[in-house]
Protein backbone atom coordinates (compact mmCIF):
# COMPACT_ATOMS: atom_id res chain seq x y z
CA UNK A 1 0.00 0.00 0.00
CA UNK A 2 2.71 2.50 0.93
CA UNK A 3 5.37 4.04 -1.28
CA UNK A 4 8.85 2.57 -0.99
CA UNK A 5 7.79 -0.18 1.44
CA UNK A 6 9.73 -3.11 0.02
CA UNK A 7 8.26 -6.61 0.02
CA UNK A 8 10.18 -9.73 1.09
CA UNK A 9 10.42 -10.92 -2.51
CA UNK A 10 12.56 -7.94 -3.57
CA UNK A 11 15.56 -9.09 -1.51
CA UNK A 12 17.56 -12.25 -0.97
CA UNK A 13 17.99 -13.35 2.67
CA UNK A 14 21.71 -12.49 2.68
CA UNK A 15 21.12 -8.91 1.54
CA UNK A 16 18.09 -8.56 3.81
CA UNK A 17 20.04 -9.69 6.90
CA UNK A 18 22.92 -7.34 6.09
CA UNK A 19 20.51 -4.42 5.83
CA UNK A 20 18.75 -5.44 9.06
CA UNK A 21 22.11 -5.46 10.90
CA UNK A 22 23.02 -2.05 9.47
CA UNK A 23 19.63 -0.63 10.44
CA UNK A 24 19.92 -2.12 13.95
CA UNK A 25 23.34 -0.50 14.44
CA UNK A 26 22.03 2.84 13.20
CA UNK A 27 19.01 2.63 15.53
CA UNK A 28 21.30 1.83 18.47
CA UNK A 29 23.33 4.97 17.73
CA UNK A 30 20.16 7.03 17.26
CA UNK A 31 18.86 5.77 20.62
CA UNK A 32 22.08 6.73 22.34
CA UNK A 33 22.12 10.21 20.80
CA UNK A 34 18.44 10.73 21.59
CA UNK A 35 19.02 9.70 25.21
CA UNK A 36 22.01 12.03 25.60
CA UNK A 37 20.22 15.02 24.06
CA UNK A 38 16.72 14.21 25.16
CA UNK A 39 14.30 17.06 25.84
CA UNK A 40 11.58 15.77 28.21
CA UNK A 41 9.15 18.32 26.79
CA UNK A 42 9.20 16.41 23.48
CA UNK A 43 7.78 13.16 24.92
CA UNK A 44 4.15 14.00 24.01
CA UNK A 45 5.22 15.55 20.70
CA UNK A 46 7.10 12.41 19.64
CA UNK A 47 4.04 10.28 20.31
CA UNK A 48 1.48 12.42 18.49
CA UNK A 49 3.80 13.05 15.52
CA UNK A 50 4.38 9.32 15.17
CA UNK A 51 0.62 8.76 15.23
CA UNK A 52 0.11 11.58 12.73
CA UNK A 53 2.67 10.23 10.24
CA UNK A 54 1.22 6.73 10.47
CA UNK A 55 -2.28 8.05 9.76
CA UNK A 56 -1.10 10.40 7.01
CA UNK A 57 0.66 7.52 5.26
CA UNK A 58 -2.72 5.86 4.78
CA UNK A 59 -3.88 8.72 2.55
CA UNK A 60 -2.65 7.78 -0.93
CA UNK A 61 -2.98 10.47 -3.59
CA UNK A 62 -2.82 9.81 -7.36
CA UNK A 63 0.38 10.84 -9.15
CA UNK A 64 -0.20 9.15 -12.53
CA UNK A 65 -3.03 7.03 -13.95
CA UNK A 66 -2.98 3.77 -11.99
CA UNK A 67 -0.22 4.92 -9.58
CA UNK A 68 -0.35 6.69 -6.23
CA UNK A 69 1.89 8.15 -3.55
CA UNK A 70 1.63 9.56 -0.03
CA UNK A 71 3.52 11.29 2.75
CA UNK A 72 6.68 9.54 3.89
CA UNK A 73 7.18 11.77 6.91
CA UNK A 74 10.88 11.23 7.67
CA UNK A 75 12.00 14.77 6.82
CA UNK A 76 9.02 16.30 8.61
CA UNK A 77 9.87 14.37 11.77
CA UNK A 78 13.56 15.30 11.49
CA UNK A 79 12.73 19.00 11.21
CA UNK A 80 10.49 18.88 14.28
CA UNK A 81 12.29 16.33 16.47
CA UNK A 82 15.87 16.18 15.22
CA UNK A 83 17.30 13.31 13.15
CA UNK A 84 17.95 10.85 15.97
CA UNK A 85 14.49 10.92 17.54
CA UNK A 86 12.89 11.12 14.08
CA UNK A 87 14.67 7.92 13.00
CA UNK A 88 13.38 6.09 16.08
CA UNK A 89 9.83 7.31 15.41
CA UNK A 90 9.98 6.23 11.75
CA UNK A 91 11.35 2.81 12.75
CA UNK A 92 8.46 2.43 15.22
CA UNK A 93 5.92 3.28 12.52
CA UNK A 94 7.48 0.81 10.08
CA UNK A 95 7.56 -1.99 12.66
CA UNK A 96 3.88 -1.44 13.52
CA UNK A 97 2.98 -1.44 9.82
CA UNK A 98 5.00 -4.60 9.18
CA UNK A 99 3.85 -6.71 12.13
CA UNK A 100 0.20 -5.69 12.41
CA UNK A 101 -0.76 -4.77 8.84
CA UNK A 102 1.72 -6.80 6.76
CA UNK A 103 2.81 -3.56 5.10
CA UNK A 104 6.42 -3.99 4.04
CA UNK A 105 8.20 -7.33 4.24
CA UNK A 106 9.50 -8.84 7.48
CA UNK A 107 12.83 -9.64 5.79
CA UNK A 108 12.81 -6.20 4.16
CA UNK A 109 12.28 -4.36 7.45
CA UNK A 110 15.92 -3.27 7.61
CA UNK A 111 15.81 -1.94 4.07
CA UNK A 112 12.58 -0.06 4.75
CA UNK A 113 13.99 1.52 7.92
CA UNK A 114 17.04 2.67 5.95
CA UNK A 115 15.12 3.94 2.91
CA UNK A 116 12.18 5.57 4.69
CA UNK A 117 13.77 6.41 8.02
CA UNK A 118 17.53 6.75 8.31
CA UNK A 119 18.31 8.37 4.95
CA UNK A 120 15.42 10.89 4.78
CA UNK A 121 15.75 11.80 8.46
CA UNK A 122 19.48 12.50 8.51
CA UNK A 123 19.89 13.84 5.00
CA UNK A 124 16.71 15.93 5.25
CA UNK A 125 17.82 17.39 8.60
CA UNK A 126 21.24 18.34 7.24
CA UNK A 127 19.75 19.95 4.14
CA UNK A 128 17.06 21.79 6.09
CA UNK A 129 19.52 23.39 8.50
CA UNK A 130 22.08 24.01 5.80
CA UNK A 131 19.58 25.95 3.68
CA UNK A 132 17.67 27.60 6.53
CA UNK A 133 20.71 28.84 8.42
CA UNK A 134 20.81 29.82 12.09
CA UNK A 135 17.83 32.20 12.32
CA UNK A 136 16.25 32.90 8.94
CA UNK A 137 13.09 34.63 7.92
CA UNK A 138 9.97 32.56 7.28
CA UNK A 139 10.49 32.44 3.52
CA UNK A 140 13.89 30.82 3.90
CA UNK A 141 12.52 28.22 6.30
CA UNK A 142 9.84 27.28 3.79
CA UNK A 143 12.42 27.00 0.98
CA UNK A 144 14.54 24.76 3.22
CA UNK A 145 11.51 22.58 4.02
CA UNK A 146 10.63 22.14 0.37
CA UNK A 147 14.17 21.35 -0.84
CA UNK A 148 15.04 19.05 2.08
CA UNK A 149 11.83 17.06 1.66
CA UNK A 150 12.20 16.64 -2.10
CA UNK A 151 15.85 15.54 -1.94
CA UNK A 152 15.57 13.46 1.23
CA UNK A 153 12.60 11.47 -0.03
CA UNK A 154 14.06 10.79 -3.48
CA UNK A 155 17.43 9.81 -1.95
CA UNK A 156 15.71 7.01 -0.04
CA UNK A 157 13.97 5.82 -3.21
CA UNK A 158 17.28 5.74 -5.09
CA UNK A 159 18.55 3.02 -2.76
CA UNK A 160 15.82 0.56 -3.79
CA UNK A 161 17.20 -0.28 -7.27
CA UNK A 162 20.65 -0.95 -5.77
CA UNK A 163 19.22 -3.21 -3.05
CA UNK A 164 17.12 -5.13 -5.58
CA UNK A 165 19.96 -5.40 -8.10
CA UNK A 166 22.45 -6.65 -5.49
CA UNK A 167 19.89 -9.31 -4.61
CA UNK A 168 19.81 -10.41 -8.25
CA UNK A 169 16.06 -9.90 -8.51
CA UNK A 170 16.06 -6.99 -10.98
CA UNK A 171 15.00 -7.92 -14.52
CA UNK A 172 16.38 -4.74 -16.12
CA UNK A 173 19.69 -2.84 -15.97
CA UNK A 174 20.08 -0.74 -12.83
CA UNK A 175 20.18 2.49 -14.86
CA UNK A 176 16.70 1.82 -16.22
CA UNK A 177 15.43 0.91 -12.75
CA UNK A 178 16.93 4.11 -11.33
CA UNK A 179 15.34 6.32 -13.99
CA UNK A 180 11.89 4.87 -13.35
CA UNK A 181 12.22 5.10 -9.56
CA UNK A 182 13.53 8.67 -9.63
CA UNK A 183 10.88 9.79 -12.10
CA UNK A 184 7.97 8.36 -10.12
CA UNK A 185 9.27 9.42 -6.73
CA UNK A 186 9.95 12.97 -7.86
CA UNK A 187 6.18 13.20 -8.29
CA UNK A 188 5.59 11.58 -4.89
CA UNK A 189 8.22 13.86 -3.32
CA UNK A 190 6.50 16.92 -4.78
CA UNK A 191 3.26 15.93 -3.04
CA UNK A 192 5.13 15.19 0.20
CA UNK A 193 6.98 18.52 0.02
CA UNK A 194 3.70 20.41 -0.33
CA UNK A 195 2.18 18.56 2.64
CA UNK A 196 5.30 19.08 4.77
CA UNK A 197 5.39 22.75 3.73
CA UNK A 198 1.79 23.23 4.91
CA UNK A 199 2.35 21.45 8.24
CA UNK A 200 5.52 23.39 9.04
CA UNK A 201 3.80 26.59 7.94
CA UNK A 202 0.97 25.90 10.37
CA UNK A 203 3.38 25.21 13.21
CA UNK A 204 5.40 28.35 12.40
CA UNK A 205 2.22 30.34 12.94
CA UNK A 206 0.89 28.65 16.07
CA UNK A 207 3.97 27.24 17.82
CA UNK A 208 7.29 28.29 16.16
CA UNK A 209 9.29 26.95 19.13
CA UNK A 210 8.94 23.40 17.77
CA UNK A 211 11.36 24.35 14.98
CA UNK A 212 14.14 25.01 17.48
CA UNK A 213 16.94 27.51 16.95
CA UNK A 214 16.11 28.20 13.31
CA UNK A 215 12.82 29.77 14.38
CA UNK A 216 14.24 32.29 16.84
CA UNK A 217 13.12 35.25 14.78
CA UNK A 218 9.67 33.76 14.33
CA UNK A 219 9.40 33.01 18.04
CA UNK A 220 10.14 36.62 18.88
CA UNK A 221 6.79 37.59 17.39
CA UNK A 222 4.91 35.62 20.07
CA UNK A 223 4.47 32.13 21.46
CA UNK A 224 1.20 31.39 19.68
CA UNK A 225 -0.74 28.37 20.92
CA UNK A 226 0.32 26.40 23.95
CA UNK A 227 2.19 23.15 23.40
CA UNK A 228 -0.80 21.24 24.79
CA UNK A 229 -3.14 22.83 22.26
CA UNK A 230 -0.81 21.99 19.38
CA UNK A 231 -0.30 18.40 20.54
CA UNK A 232 -4.04 17.96 20.99
CA UNK A 233 -4.83 19.35 17.55
CA UNK A 234 -2.25 17.12 15.87
CA UNK A 235 -3.66 14.06 17.63
CA UNK A 236 -7.22 14.93 16.58
CA UNK A 237 -6.08 15.34 12.98
CA UNK A 238 -4.25 12.00 13.15
CA UNK A 239 -7.36 10.19 14.37
CA UNK A 240 -9.47 11.82 11.66
CA UNK A 241 -6.95 10.88 8.96
CA UNK A 242 -6.69 7.27 10.11
CA UNK A 243 -10.34 6.73 10.96
CA UNK A 244 -12.20 8.80 8.36
CA UNK A 245 -10.15 10.24 5.51
CA UNK A 246 -8.33 6.95 4.89
CA UNK A 247 -11.64 5.68 3.47
CA UNK A 248 -11.25 8.12 0.57
CA UNK A 249 -7.60 7.37 -0.26
CA UNK A 250 -6.63 6.34 -3.77
CA UNK A 251 -6.95 2.61 -4.38
CA UNK A 252 -4.17 2.56 -6.98
CA UNK A 253 -0.90 0.80 -6.11
CA UNK A 254 1.93 2.99 -4.85
CA UNK A 255 4.91 3.97 -7.00
CA UNK A 256 7.12 1.03 -5.97
CA UNK A 257 4.38 -1.59 -6.06
CA UNK A 258 3.24 -0.47 -9.52
CA UNK A 259 6.63 -1.37 -11.01
CA UNK A 260 7.50 -4.44 -8.92
CA UNK A 261 4.24 -6.38 -8.49
CA UNK A 262 4.16 -9.64 -10.43
CA UNK A 263 0.48 -10.31 -9.83
CA UNK A 264 -0.94 -8.74 -12.98
CA UNK A 265 1.30 -8.21 -15.99
CA UNK A 266 4.93 -9.31 -15.60
CA UNK A 267 5.92 -7.54 -18.81
CA UNK A 268 5.47 -4.16 -17.12
CA UNK A 269 7.54 -4.74 -14.00
CA UNK A 270 11.25 -4.33 -13.31
CA UNK A 271 11.79 -7.43 -11.15
CA UNK A 272 11.57 -11.17 -11.58
CA UNK A 273 10.31 -13.99 -9.41
CA UNK A 274 12.31 -14.71 -6.26
CA UNK A 275 12.21 -18.49 -5.71
CA UNK A 276 14.08 -18.44 -2.37
CA UNK A 277 12.36 -20.71 0.17
CA UNK A 278 13.42 -18.63 3.18
CA UNK A 279 11.78 -15.58 1.62
CA UNK A 280 8.55 -17.52 1.14
CA UNK A 281 8.67 -18.74 4.76
CA UNK A 282 9.18 -15.18 6.01
CA UNK A 283 6.09 -14.11 4.09
CA UNK A 284 4.08 -17.01 5.53
CA UNK A 285 5.21 -16.12 9.06
CA UNK A 286 4.24 -12.51 8.53
CA UNK A 287 0.81 -13.55 7.28
CA UNK A 288 0.23 -15.46 10.52
CA UNK A 289 1.42 -12.57 12.71
CA UNK A 290 -0.49 -9.72 11.06
CA UNK A 291 -4.07 -9.60 12.39
CA UNK A 292 -5.16 -6.73 10.11
CA UNK A 293 -3.38 -7.57 6.84
CA UNK A 294 -3.50 -4.96 4.09
CA UNK A 295 -5.38 -2.62 6.45
CA UNK A 296 -8.52 -4.77 6.47
CA UNK A 297 -11.51 -2.75 7.69
CA UNK A 298 -9.76 0.47 6.69
CA UNK A 299 -11.28 2.84 9.23
CA UNK A 300 -10.77 0.41 12.12
CA UNK A 301 -7.22 -0.31 10.98
CA UNK A 302 -6.49 3.39 10.78
CA UNK A 303 -7.69 3.99 14.32
CA UNK A 304 -5.86 0.93 15.70
CA UNK A 305 -2.62 1.80 13.92
CA UNK A 306 -2.75 5.42 15.03
CA UNK A 307 -3.31 4.52 18.68
CA UNK A 308 -0.76 1.67 18.71
CA UNK A 309 1.88 3.90 17.10
CA UNK A 310 1.14 6.64 19.62
CA UNK A 311 1.61 4.20 22.51
CA UNK A 312 4.75 2.60 21.08
CA UNK A 313 6.50 5.90 20.38
CA UNK A 314 5.37 7.35 23.71
CA UNK A 315 6.70 4.27 25.49
CA UNK A 316 10.07 4.49 23.74
CA UNK A 317 10.39 8.19 24.56
CA UNK A 318 9.55 7.52 28.21
CA UNK A 319 12.17 4.76 28.39
CA UNK A 320 14.79 7.04 26.86
CA UNK A 321 13.90 9.83 29.27
CA UNK A 322 14.20 7.42 32.19
CA UNK A 323 17.60 6.25 31.03
CA UNK A 324 18.68 9.84 30.54
CA UNK A 325 17.83 10.62 34.18
CA UNK A 326 19.75 7.51 35.29
CA UNK A 327 22.83 8.56 33.31
CA UNK A 328 22.58 12.08 34.74
CA UNK A 329 22.45 10.73 38.31
CA UNK A 330 25.53 8.55 37.72
CA UNK A 331 27.39 11.48 36.17
CA UNK A 332 26.50 13.73 39.11
PEBELFEN-V767070 format. One record per run of one state. SS is the DSSP state (A for helix, B for strand, O for the rest). FROM is the first residue (numbers start at 1). TO is the last residue. If there is no record, write none. Layout:
# PEBELFEN-V767070
ss = <SS,SS>
from = <FROM,FROM>
to = <TO,TO>
This chain:
# PEBELFEN-V767070
ss = <O,A,O,A,O,A,O,B,O,B,O,A,O,A,O,A,O,A,O,B,O,A,O,A,O,A,O,A,O,B,A,O,A,O,B,O,A,O,A,O,A,O>
from = <1,8,11,13,37,40,58,61,65,67,70,74,82,83,102,109,133,138,167,170,171,174,207,208,220,227,244,245,249,254,255,261,266,269,271,272,277,290,293,296,298,332>
to = <7,10,12,36,39,57,60,64,66,69,73,81,82,101,108,132,137,166,169,170,173,206,207,219,226,243,244,248,253,254,260,265,268,270,271,276,289,292,295,297,331,332>
